[in-house]
Amino acid sequence: MEEIATATHFIDLELENGAHDYHPIPVVLERGEGVYLWDVEGKKYFDFLSAYSAVNQGHCHPRIVNALKNQAETLTLTSRAFHNNKLGAYMQYVTDYFNFERLLPSNTGAEAVEAAIKICRKWGYTVKGIAEEKAEIIVCSQNFHGRTSTIISFSSDPGSKSNFGPHAKGFITIPYNDTESLEAVLETHPNIAGFLVEPIQGEAGVYTPDDDFIKKARTLCTEFNVLLMADEIQTGIGRTGSLLAVCGSCTCEGHCEQQQNYSRPDILILGKAISGGTYPVSAVLCDSEIMDVIQPGQHGSTFGGNPMACSVAMEALEVIRDEKLTQNARRLGNLFRVEIQKYIERSTIVTKVRGRGLLNAIVINDSEESKTAWDICLKLKENGLLAKPTHGNIIRFAPPLVMTEDELKTCIHIITTTLKSFETK
Ligand SMILES: *Cc1c(COP(=O)(O)O)cnc(C)c1O
């Protein structure tokens, strides 16, 4: 008799054989299509996480999967020891798409942040003229930029950081959404090379700053000759209802340098949805004046810029444009917040909804240490919708951008009825 594989079986396999580095919602998924996921028992769910915004284009998008298949049958990896016929086309496509002169290819988000830090520091020494080993980078408290040893050095989350030292030096932390602190540090520290910032802090709980935060930061960075580095790994590529979150309220599709709301970063960091979640792809974009501080032998990655990544990412970005997913995220995001706000007005369990486009979060009326947000997510799962708390009492809602209005309304119904079931507790 063949054993019927249950969720518990798969979960135990992970627990018994894997590092215990995650604490997932207890659901075992085996198939995805568009906004839907199915577990090993055949139950269907709405995905309200989108793999942390990597799957903006929806699960297993046929065009992206086709690009992956075709390239997989042709050429997968050459390394950068040789040229390949996809890399140049990809670089041209993406630099046109986002209006930067150069692209540095890599695989994961953290790796791209690391590369941005290196580029920024080297620019600080060789262009700005900072004395050897003195360059500093300003970061924000509650940031999330990845998990490498340098990046966790400037995390403010003890879990990410403690017992992983000694930590890297050269980072100065300011509060998020605080341009006065930014200005104060810039005025008193002559060796600042860059300011690394998320336009919305996703992992921290979708902290949405004042509308003019990035704009003011842009002005200050220019004034003090410091590079503005935007980590748009989670916020970029349509998620927040504009192509990039630094585009503010601009609705153009990538040609927004004329728009007055666009705060153009000096260095743009992308990952996650640049591949539609089918393949690890990340990138650093900037103009040649900055990028050209990197010369052969000074940075690299065996898989970076491989033909699979290039083919998949071009198709994934094309899908964003062709299906007008940015515009859809904007429209549905507005609808979502209006409807959830209506619910909140008579709710004792939710205190707040915030976000932009389809990157949103609700704040649960309980302490950071409470289990309520987790329990709500378990109930949401029972009711056919998958989401996960970010921090303690905050639940992020980030469905794939291919969602329809009717589907969203169904989801809002699931969310509000689930929340209501916690009201009297
Ligand atoms: C996910 C994320 C990263 C890290 O990306 P990985 O691919 O997990 O290394 C960095 N910055 C932000 C803002 C992210 O959301």
The ligand as a MOL file (V3000), in Angstrom:
LIG
                    3D

  0  0  0     0  0            999 V3000
M  V30 BEGIN CTAB
M  V30 COUNTS 15 15 0 0 0
M  V30 BEGIN ATOM
M  V30 1 C 13.7810 40.2360 0.3500 0
M  V30 2 C 14.5420 41.4750 0.5040 0
M  V30 3 C 15.9490 41.4970 0.4660 0
M  V30 4 C 16.7810 40.2350 0.3810 0
M  V30 5 O 16.5270 39.4820 -0.7540 0
M  V30 6 P 16.9790 37.9350 -0.7890 0
M  V30 7 O 16.6910 37.5180 -2.1980 0
M  V30 8 O 16.1460 37.2190 0.2220 0
M  V30 9 O 18.4240 37.9000 -0.4530 0
M  V30 10 C 16.6000 42.7050 0.5620 0
M  V30 11 N 15.9000 43.8490 0.6920 0
M  V30 12 C 14.5520 43.8790 0.7420 0
M  V30 13 C 13.8560 45.1830 0.8850 0
M  V30 14 C 13.8350 42.6910 0.6750 0
M  V30 15 O 12.5040 42.7090 0.7650 0
M  V30 END ATOM
M  V30 BEGIN BOND
M  V30 1 1 1 2
M  V30 2 1 2 3
M  V30 3 2 2 14
M  V30 4 1 3 4
M  V30 5 2 3 10
M  V30 6 1 4 5
M  V30 7 1 5 6
M  V30 8 2 6 7
M  V30 9 1 6 8
M  V30 10 1 6 9
M  V30 11 1 10 11
M  V30 12 2 11 12
M  V30 13 1 12 13
M  V30 14 1 12 14
M  V30 15 1 14 15
M  V30 END BOND
M  V30 END CTAB
M  END
